[in-house]
Amino acid sequence: MYRSEQFIFIGQKAVPIVIRNYKKEDFTQLIDLQVESFPPPFPQELLWNEKQLKNHINIFPEGAICVEIDGKIASSLTSLCVQFDPAKPKHSWAEITDNGYITNHDANGNTLYIVDISVRPSFRSLGLGKLMMQTMYHIVIEKKLDRLLGGGRIPGYSKYADKMSAEEYLEAVINGTLQDPVITFLLSCGRVPIAIVENYLEDEESCNYGVLMEWKNPFKN
């Protein structure tokens, strides 16, 4: 099981944090975290329920982590292992995560797949998401997997959907013409876009699109 004690800076003050696997005692806070992180119009039925969280810690506990600050869960990340074929990249979030229940976790899979990443609004801009992503990169290397993969929402796209395609929007984010709260963050974590997927997730803000973004294990050819 994973536990790392570190410091982050809030203003000028160094604040201790713990990055660790989440557990049953955290479920109430994790559900509250989701509510804060994904307000409407994000579909509220897609927020974690207790059965999903139980599956996360029972099926693949290594892939279920959180950041704790002064006893409060500030952020969380959930993942599973899958067998991924780069020649056939397109899929929906529901298909590849079993609607977030991860019963399709494949211990012999070649890819660590990010199911969800959540950060409380009051703790954003502190680098917590990047710290959790780096933790997952460690797992990819330790397990000798080919890659980390996940579908990023593009919540800024709905404002531009009448002016440009999803592909054009992604290109604008990459070249810095636009910023997207999710894609810009994932790019800063070292993730690389490999495909745009229609109907990836029921998500009004993203017009149901998702961008598959990869981090390849640098120790594998």
Salt bridges, closest charged atoms under 4 A:
GLU5 OE2 - ARG3 NH2 3.28
ASP26 OD2 - ARG20 NH1 2.79
ASP32 OD2 - ARG120 NH1 2.85
GLU36 OE2 - ARG120 NH1 2.89
GLU50 OE2 - LYS54 NZ 3.72
GLU62 OE2 - LYS143 NZ 3.00
GLU68 OE1 - ARG20 NE 2.84
ASP146 OD1 - LYS220 NZ 2.80
ASP203 OD2 - ARG153 NE 2.75
GLU205 OE1 - ARG153 NH2 2.83
GLU214 OE2 - ARG147 NE 2.73
